[in-house]
Amino acid sequence: MTTPKNRLNTEFNMIAILKKEINTFFASPIGYLVIAVFLVLNGLFLWVFTGEFNVLDNGYADLSSFFLLAPWILIFLVPAVTMRSFSDEKKQGTLELLVTKPISHLQIVLGKYLGAFLLIVIALIPTLLYVFTIYKLGNPEGNLDMGSTIGSYFGLLFLVAAYTAIGVFASSLTDNQIVSFIIAIFICFLFYFGFDGIASYNLFGSGFNLESLGMSSHYKSMSRGVIDTRDLVYFLSIAGLFILLTKLNIKQS
């Protein structure tokens, strides 16, 4: 029987795993480099490089360029953060030791998952400066659709939640971080754009909405400022599915 004391111990162990993930990430220059690359790439496309993503070239105070660009950059950023989650444990032979601890497989996965998720959220926080900048650049000042902006950030957080679950799952498949990175990019790309690409061929007829199975349509729906429970359930289901698959995978390791 699980006693309150045992439940408390496992909760502390899960938090310890979460803290370890964050500390390990920032213990090396790679952690700072990954976040810096994300912010620099966004900054260059939004404010420096001329083109469809440049905010200043658009001529109106709007952050839609950022919310169109961010999912594609996150396809590479999230796997870069998650690729070592279980791959490193497998390579060093510490996964077997970890699963013998008084903590369930699900709590191990959740500790790794939440640690990686918080790291991505930390990388997103500085982008709030873009909101302040656009707010000031508006004519008149403050001419910014805050409803759409808030909805887009919510959509981005749920997209990150799904990407992170996929990345952690990919990391549990191999002891090679590069292979994990590539697998995660492929699955994230498939879920974000793949269904839209297949739907364009209309293979299943007009009555079957294949696009609704992809992340892109649900993310764009939330970006309009409308928080639909169907979109929330979709992203939570994707995250839950890959968390469950990760748990089953490490259980068999």
ABEGO torsion letter per residue (X at the ends): XBBAAAAAAAAAAAAAAAAAAAAAAAABAAAAAAAAAAAAAAAAAAAABBEAABAAAAGBBBAAAAAAAAAAAAAAAAAAAAAAAAAAAAAAGAAAAAAABBBBAAAAAAAAAAAAAAAAAAAAAAAAAAAAAAAAABOBBGBBBAAAAAAAAAAAAAAAAAAAAAAAAAAAABABAAAAAAAAAAAAAAAAAAAAAAAAAGAAEAABBAAAABAAAAAAAAAAGBBBAAAAAAAAAAAAAAAAAAAAAAAAX
